[in-house]
Amino acid sequence: MKKTFVSKLTDCDAENTETQAWLEYSVACEYISVELFIELTAKSLEVGKLINYNMINNPDKFS
């Protein structure tokens, strides 16, 4: 169960990283403003920290 949980979290982290790439693309193409890019990137980075530092490194707290 623990390995499956960590595996799914790794998938989530990869999706979050992909989201960051799409945010960069969106701001480069001027689909979103720089301000929105900064806001959403900050939120995405926070999600990444939660996934990596809290959940992947301490899966027993969550399973």
LINRADA-V48029 format. One line per field, one symbol per residue. ss: DSSP state (A for helix, B for strand, O for the rest). phi: phi as a letter, one per 40 degrees, with the letter a starting at -180 (. if undefined). burial: + if it has 24 or more other ideal C-beta (glycine too) atoms within 12 Angstrom, else -. A space follows every 10 residues. Layout:
ss: ???
phi: ???
burial: ???
This chain:
ss: OAAAAAAAAA AAAAAAAAAA AAAAAAAAOO OOOAAAAAAA AAAAAAAAAA AAAAAAOOAA AOO
phi: .ccccccccc ccccccccdc cccccccccg cbccccdccc cccccccdcc cccccccbcc cbb
burial: --------+- --+--+---+ --+------- ------+--+ +--+---+-- +---++---- ---
